[in-house]
Amino acid sequence: MTTSPARPAAAMVPRRSFLALAGGAALLAACSRNSTAAIDTVPTRALPSGAPPPGTKLAISIHTSQLQLAGSGLDRQLPFTVSSWPNLTAGPDVIQGFRAHSIDLASNAGIPPIQAEAIKVGARIVAVQSRDHPIYSFATAPGSGDAIASAKDFRGKKIAFSQGQAQGVVVLRALKEAGLKNSDATLVPLPSTQFLTALQSKQVDVAPLGEPTLTKYLGQYGKDGARAVTTDVVDLLAVLWAPTEVLNDDAKVAAIRSFIPLWAKGVVWAWENTDEWIQSYYVKDQGVTAQDGRRIVSSLSQPQFPRSWDKAIAWEQETADLMAEGGFVPKVKAAGLFDRRFEGLAAQSVPAKYQVAS
């Protein structure tokens, strides 16, 4: 599908690019799950209260949880077997894993579930962590110096844009808050894994980067004029989500129900044991210095787990509408992306200071 003739060429990425960024989903149709499953195919009966049956296995694509559970010893409380820990973080890659039956549960921002719905991949959100601070900054290409000092300077610039990932919506929101239209910049369709290369080669002028990638990039190219432009754009949600096929399997649902509290406790453990977390994750796993790890951690805010998902659903709907208005996806009803049987389960498992109303 091509862009509408009435829409300026720079205002949107062609729909074919959207499908390409979905990780080759169309090529996986032959091995697809029941990807067209409707919302009413997810069971509405109460969650199982007991332990999952013996032999239950989950493939969990949450690398930070793997490290947090091991570091805290919470992995010994898992009442099921983790068959694998695929280290996939990009939404399109996770969606491909869902369709290929290689991932049962994953962690992403709120955008990939919208993307999955747009290409008819059945999946639902089962846990929510909320944020109140920006986690992405806009890195500029080497040689840019002070020419790009704020989002208003994005006019006429080439911006790396992955519409199926959180970084894509951060771009759209930053342009909107700066009073710019999508057509005021050139949105260059790329998966986030190619943002660094695109910056280094000056294929793009700007790309949204999170930590620790941003620190490593600026450490290498800051001397050449690369900069970080900060905005107030908050990517509100981190979610756990699973394919609808998995959510129709009572044994796997029991395993997910038992995992969510351990996931939340692992996040809290990392927050409360910063020295150990900096060494195990930032230094040993991500390859940044302990000093940079401390600086990154000090910029974060305390974890928040909402007891109610009302605000999360409203934010997800606002995001879906923003993407639909840009012509990137069809209209999506965000409420249908959440399996509210799991609502509040994460919040109930952590101390009150880590809970928020919504």
HELIX and SHEET records of a PDB file:
HELIX    1   1 ALA A    9  ALA A   11  5                                   3    
HELIX    2   2 ARG A   15  LEU A   21  1                                   7    
HELIX    3   3 ALA A   25  CYS A   31  5                                   7    
HELIX    4   4 ILE A   39  THR A   41  5                                   3    
HELIX    5   5 HIS A   63  SER A   72  1                                  10    
HELIX    6   6 LEU A   74  GLN A   77  5                                   4    
HELIX    7   7 GLY A   91  ARG A   99  1                                   9    
HELIX    8   8 ILE A  111  ALA A  118  1                                   8    
HELIX    9   9 ALA A  151  PHE A  154  5                                   4    
HELIX   10  10 ALA A  166  GLU A  177  1                                  12    
HELIX   11  11 ASN A  182  ASP A  184  5                                   3    
HELIX   12  12 SER A  192  GLN A  194  5                                   3    
HELIX   13  13 PHE A  195  GLN A  200  1                                   6    
HELIX   14  14 THR A  213  TYR A  221  1                                   9    
HELIX   15  15 GLY A  222  ASP A  224  5                                   3    
HELIX   16  16 THR A  244  LEU A  247  1                                   4    
HELIX   17  17 ASP A  250  GLU A  272  1                                  23    
HELIX   18  18 THR A  274  TRP A  277  1                                   4    
HELIX   19  19 ILE A  278  VAL A  283  3                                   6    
HELIX   20  20 ALA A  290  SER A  298  1                                   9    
HELIX   21  21 ASP A  310  GLU A  325  1                                  16    
HELIX   22  22 ALA A  334  LEU A  337  5                                   4    
HELIX   23  23 ARG A  340  PHE A  342  5                                   3    
HELIX   24  24 LEU A  345  GLN A  348  1                                   4    
HELIX   25  25 ALA A  352  TYR A  354  5                                   3    
SHEET    1   A 5 THR A  81  SER A  84  0                                        
SHEET    2   A 5 LYS A  57  SER A  61  1                                        
SHEET    3   A 5 LEU A 105  ALA A 109  1                                        
SHEET    4   A 5 LEU A 237  PRO A 243 -1                                        
SHEET    5   A 5 ALA A 123  SER A 130 -1                                        
SHEET    1   B 3 VAL A 206  GLY A 210  0                                        
SHEET    2   B 3 TYR A 136  THR A 140 -1                                        
SHEET    3   B 3 ALA A 228  VAL A 229 -1                                        
SHEET    1   C 2 LYS A 158  PHE A 161  0                                        
SHEET    2   C 2 THR A 186  PRO A 189  1                                        
SHEET    1   D 2 PHE A 305  PRO A 306  0                                        
SHEET    2   D 2 GLN A 355  VAL A 356  1                                        
END                                                                             
